[in-house]
Amino acid sequence: MRSARAVRWSVALIGTIALVAATAVGVSAREARSGATVTVGFVFDSPHNDGGWSQGHDQARIAAEKALKGKVKTLWVESVPYGKQMTDVWNQFVAKGVKAIVDTSAAGKPFSDYCKAHPKIICATTYPKIGPQPPNQSNFYVAHWQGSYLAGVAAGLLSKKGVVGYVAPFKVPTVNASINSFALGCQSVKKNCRVKTVLTSSWYDPPKETEAAQTLVNGGVDIMYGLTDDPAYGTVAAKHNMWTIGSYTYANVAAGKWYVTGVKWDWTKIYTDFLRGVADGTWKSRTYVTALGVGSGLADWGTAVPASVKSAVGKVESRMGHGFNPFKGPIYDQSGKLRVAKGKALSNDVLLNGWTWLVKGISSS
């Protein structure tokens, strides 16, 4: 998954190091050694207020630190490009005496290798576990496919054309899971629903995302969704009086009255539990994926969404909470090949990081 989050908005290294130093004010090495306050470093690979991915992590970081009432002090660095600069930031954190490092960029193997080489540092990454990892590392993720399915149901109910748009950052399993779930949800209420996608080859590049969204508008879609780190596509959709669904809670600012809802990626409980374990010495390596209603699902509804739509989606969400699995066959891929037989369900491993194909009804650029 190296390519999955490799292309990011970059900043000069000197600025990165300066920010680490600035955020470290008030946290002495003596405090860290004494155990009075545990220091944890967070790495963001886009701006902390990007309106999406990193903002969600940052808000969860703030909430977790507040909940622990002085037991933990967090440092953070934003807009860190993948590669040597990220390693330099990890080294800066270690030099500052952190007890743990949280990688929100899904750096993958390089981060695991770094953690293996620094066994006294507790590591956590928002990256689906693939293969062996060092014993001092945990993996966290959000079951976003659940929220994407529900968002698809809403899109199907709101779409007049049955043609909806999706701004896709990369051709990787986690993005496929989002697109596919969205398509299946839409098709559950509008049988012939089609999803048009445009690829940006970047997680955070507002100009590219704006261009991709405009291409979709020109292509005749009447709902907009995507998985980029910021809500640029929502701004485009709103300009064309088009409903938009956010990848994250914060997309409502960009979409205004045309905001439908956002697919939750809420890390608050994850980070609170993780930081508490680091602070009190009970931390253990694990892989954890949120459940529906605990970090995943839908954010609040937009003010203009019809009550009938909210009610219908709410009923589906309730069914899912009581055991309904929408990821059961028959499911066909883009070519019409049966991929999941009737009555069979996609495994958790596929949903997490193994959905390598797109479902029927999706057209990709």
C-alpha positions in Angstrom: 0.0 0.0 0.0 3.0 2.2 -0.3 1.5 4.2 -3.2 -1.8 4.6 -1.3 -0.8 7.5 0.8 2.5 8.4 -0.8 1.5 11.5 -2.6 0.9 14.3 -0.2 1.0 18.1 0.2 4.6 18.8 1.3 6.3 21.4 3.4 10.0 22.3 3.8 11.8 20.2 6.4 13.0 23.2 8.3 9.4 24.2 8.9 8.6 20.7 10.1 11.4 20.6 12.6 10.5 24.1 13.8 7.0 23.0 14.4 8.1 19.9 16.4 10.2 22.2 18.6 7.4 24.7 19.0 4.8 22.1 20.0 7.2 20.6 22.5 7.3 23.7 24.7 6.4 22.9 28.3 7.2 19.2 28.0 10.6 18.5 29.6 12.6 15.3 29.4 12.5 15.2 33.2 8.7 15.1 33.1 8.7 12.3 30.6 11.2 10.2 32.6 9.3 10.7 35.8 6.1 9.4 34.4 4.2 12.6 35.6 3.2 13.3 32.0 3.5 10.9 29.1 4.3 12.5 25.8 3.0 11.2 22.5 3.8 12.4 19.0 1.2 12.5 16.1 2.2 12.8 12.4 -0.2 14.2 9.9 0.6 14.1 6.2 -1.9 16.8 5.3 -2.9 20.1 7.1 -4.4 19.4 10.5 -7.4 21.5 9.5 -7.8 20.0 6.0 -11.6 19.6 6.5 -11.2 15.8 6.3 -8.8 13.1 7.1 -6.2 14.9 9.3 -8.7 17.1 10.9 -10.6 14.1 12.1 -7.4 12.7 13.6 -6.5 16.0 15.2 -9.9 16.5 16.8 -9.7 13.0 18.2 -6.2 13.8 19.5 -7.5 16.9 21.3 -10.5 15.1 22.7 -8.4 12.2 24.0 -5.8 14.5 25.6 -8.6 16.4 27.3 -10.3 13.2 28.5 -7.0 12.0 30.2 -6.7 15.3 32.2 -3.0 15.9 32.3 -1.8 12.3 32.0 -0.8 12.8 28.4 0.8 15.6 26.4 0.6 15.3 22.7 2.8 16.9 20.0 1.8 17.0 16.4 3.4 17.8 13.0 1.3 18.5 9.9 1.9 18.3 6.1 4.8 15.9 6.4 5.7 14.4 3.0 6.3 10.7 2.6 9.9 9.5 2.7 13.0 10.8 4.4 11.2 13.9 5.8 8.8 11.6 7.7 11.7 9.6 9.1 13.3 12.8 10.2 10.1 13.8 12.1 10.0 10.4 13.8 13.6 10.9 14.9 12.8 14.4 16.2 10.0 12.9 18.3 12.3 10.3 19.7 14.9 13.1 20.5 12.1 14.9 22.4 11.5 11.9 24.6 8.1 10.7 23.4 6.7 7.5 24.8 4.7 6.7 21.7 4.3 7.8 18.0 1.0 7.7 16.2 1.3 7.6 12.3 -1.9 8.8 10.7 -0.4 8.7 7.2 -0.5 4.9 6.7 3.3 5.0 6.0 3.2 1.2 6.1 6.3 -0.9 6.1 8.8 2.0 6.6 7.0 2.9 9.9 6.9 -0.7 11.0 10.6 -1.0 10.3 11.3 2.1 12.2 9.3 0.8 15.2 11.2 -2.5 15.1 14.5 -0.6 15.2 13.1 1.4 18.2 11.6 -1.2 20.5 11.2 1.1 23.5 8.9 3.4 21.6 5.2 2.4 21.5 3.8 2.7 17.9 0.4 3.0 16.5 -0.7 3.4 12.8 -3.9 4.0 11.0 -3.0 1.3 8.5 -4.6 -2.1 7.9 -2.3 -4.9 9.2 -0.6 -6.7 6.4 1.9 -9.5 7.4 4.1 -9.5 10.5 4.7 -6.4 12.6 6.9 -5.6 15.6 5.5 -6.3 19.1 5.6 -2.6 20.0 3.0 -1.6 17.3 -0.8 -1.4 17.1 -3.0 -1.0 14.0 -6.2 1.0 14.0 -8.8 1.5 11.3 -12.4 2.6 10.8 -15.0 0.3 9.1 -15.9 3.1 6.7 -17.6 0.7 4.3 -20.6 0.6 6.6 -21.1 4.4 6.4 -20.4 4.4 2.7 -23.2 1.8 2.2 -25.6 4.0 4.1 -24.5 7.1 2.2 -25.2 5.1 -1.0 -28.8 4.5 0.2 -29.2 8.2 0.8 -27.7 9.0 -2.7 -30.1 6.5 -4.3 -33.1 8.1 -2.7 -32.0 11.6 -3.6 -30.7 11.0 -7.1 -33.1 11.8 -9.9 -30.9 10.4 -12.7 -29.5 7.4 -10.9 -26.0 8.6 -12.0 -23.8 9.6 -9.1 -20.2 10.8 -8.9 -17.1 9.7 -6.9 -13.8 11.5 -6.7 -11.3 8.7 -6.1 -7.7 9.3 -4.9 -6.1 6.0 -5.7 -6.8 2.5 -7.1 -6.3 0.7 -3.8 -8.5 -1.7 -1.8 -9.6 0.8 0.9 -10.8 3.2 -1.8 -12.5 0.3 -3.7 -14.3 -0.6 -0.4 -15.6 2.9 -0.2 -16.7 3.1 -3.9 -18.2 -0.4 -3.9 -20.1 0.0 -0.7 -21.5 3.3 -1.9 -22.6 1.7 -5.2 -24.2 -1.3 -3.5 -26.1 1.1 -1.2 -27.3 3.2 -4.1 -28.3 0.1 -6.0 -30.3 -1.3 -3.1 -32.9 1.5 -3.5 -32.3 2.4 -7.2 -31.5 -0.9 -9.0 -29.8 0.6 -12.0 -27.8 3.2 -10.1 -24.4 3.9 -11.8 -21.4 5.4 -10.1 -18.9 7.4 -12.2 -15.4 7.9 -10.8 -12.5 10.1 -11.7 -9.0 9.4 -10.3 -6.8 12.1 -8.8 -3.8 10.0 -7.9 -3.5 12.0 -4.7 -5.0 12.1 -1.2 -4.7 15.8 -0.8 -4.6 18.1 -3.9 -7.5 20.5 -4.0 -6.9 21.8 -7.5 -6.9 18.2 -8.9 -9.9 17.3 -6.9 -11.7 20.4 -8.1 -10.9 19.4 -11.7 -12.1 15.8 -11.1 -15.4 17.0 -9.6 -16.0 19.4 -12.5 -15.4 16.5 -14.9 -18.1 14.5 -13.1 -20.5 17.4 -13.2 -19.9 17.7 -16.9 -20.5 13.9 -17.1 -24.0 14.3 -15.8 -23.9 13.1 -12.2 -26.3 14.6 -9.7 -24.8 13.5 -6.4 -21.1 13.9 -5.4 -19.0 11.8 -3.0 -15.3 10.8 -2.7 -12.5 9.8 -0.4 -10.0 12.7 -0.6 -8.6 14.2 2.5 -10.4 17.5 2.0 -13.9 18.5 0.8 -12.9 20.3 -2.5 -15.4 18.2 -4.5 -18.2 19.4 -2.2 -17.4 23.0 -3.0 -17.8 22.2 -6.7 -21.0 20.3 -6.2 -22.5 23.1 -4.1 -21.8 25.6 -6.9 -23.9 23.5 -9.2 -26.7 23.1 -6.7 -25.8 19.4 -6.3 -26.1 17.2 -3.3 -22.8 16.1 -1.8 -21.8 13.5 0.7 -18.6 14.1 2.7 -15.9 11.5 3.4 -15.7 13.0 6.9 -17.8 15.0 9.3 -16.3 18.4 8.3 -17.4 18.4 4.7 -20.6 20.3 5.6 -18.7 23.7 5.6 -17.9 23.3 2.0 -21.2 22.0 0.8 -23.5 24.3 2.7 -27.2 23.6 2.2 -26.4 20.9 -0.3 -24.7 18.8 2.3 -26.4 15.4 2.8 -24.2 13.8 5.5 -20.7 12.6 6.1 -19.3 9.1 6.4 -17.7 9.0 9.9 -14.1 8.3 10.5 -14.1 9.0 14.2 -10.9 8.1 16.0 -11.8 9.5 19.4 -12.4 6.2 21.3 -9.4 4.6 19.6 -7.0 7.4 20.7 -8.5 7.7 24.1 -8.1 4.0 24.8 -4.6 4.0 23.3 -3.3 7.0 25.1 -4.8 5.7 28.4 -3.0 2.4 27.9 0.3 4.2 27.2 -0.1 6.4 30.2 -1.0 3.7 32.8 1.2 1.0 31.4 -1.6 -1.4 30.3 -1.0 -0.9 26.5 -0.8 -4.1 24.4 -0.2 -4.6 20.7 -3.4 -5.2 18.8 -5.3 -4.6 15.6 -8.6 -2.8 16.1 -11.3 -1.9 13.7 -14.3 0.2 14.8 -17.8 -1.1 14.9 -20.9 0.6 13.5 -21.9 3.4 15.8 -18.4 3.5 17.4 -16.3 5.5 15.1 -18.1 4.5 11.9 -21.5 5.2 10.4 -22.9 8.5 9.4 -22.4 12.0 10.7 -25.3 14.4 11.3 -27.7 15.1 8.5 -27.7 18.3 6.4 -30.5 20.8 7.2 -32.2 20.4 3.8 -32.3 16.6 3.6 -35.9 15.4 3.4 -37.2 13.6 6.5 -38.3 10.7 4.4 -34.7 10.1 3.3 -33.4 10.3 6.9 -36.0 7.9 8.1 -35.4 5.3 5.3 -31.6 5.4 5.9 -32.1 5.2 9.6 -34.1 2.0 9.2 -31.3 0.4 7.2 -28.8 1.5 9.8 -30.9 -0.1 12.5 -31.1 -3.3 10.6 -27.3 -3.3 10.2 -26.9 -2.8 13.9 -29.1 -5.9 14.5 -27.1 -8.2 12.2 -28.1 -7.3 8.6 -25.0 -7.7 6.4 -25.3 -5.8 3.1 -22.1 -7.3 1.7 -23.6 -10.6 0.8 -23.9 -12.1 -2.7 -24.8 -12.2 -5.4 -22.3 -9.5 -6.1 -20.9 -9.0 -9.7 -17.8 -7.1 -10.8 -17.6 -4.5 -13.5 -17.3 -7.1 -16.2 -20.3 -9.0 -15.0 -18.4 -11.8 -13.4 -20.0 -13.3 -10.2 -17.5 -12.5 -7.4 -19.6 -13.3 -4.4 -22.1 -16.1 -4.6 -25.7 -15.8 -3.3 -25.8 -16.1 0.4 -22.0 -15.8 0.8 -20.6 -12.7 2.6 -17.4 -10.8 2.0 -14.8 -11.6 4.7 -13.6 -8.9 7.1 -10.1 -9.2 5.6 -11.5 -8.3 2.1 -13.5 -5.4 3.5 -10.5 -4.2 5.4 -7.8 -4.3 2.8 -8.6 -6.9 0.1 -11.3 -5.5 -2.2 -9.2 -5.4 -5.3 -12.1 -5.2 -7.8 -15.0 -2.8 -8.5 -18.7 -3.9 -8.5 -21.1 -3.8 -11.4 -22.4 -0.4 -12.2 -19.1 1.5 -11.6 -17.3 3.2 -14.4 -13.8 4.5 -13.7 -11.6 7.0 -15.5 
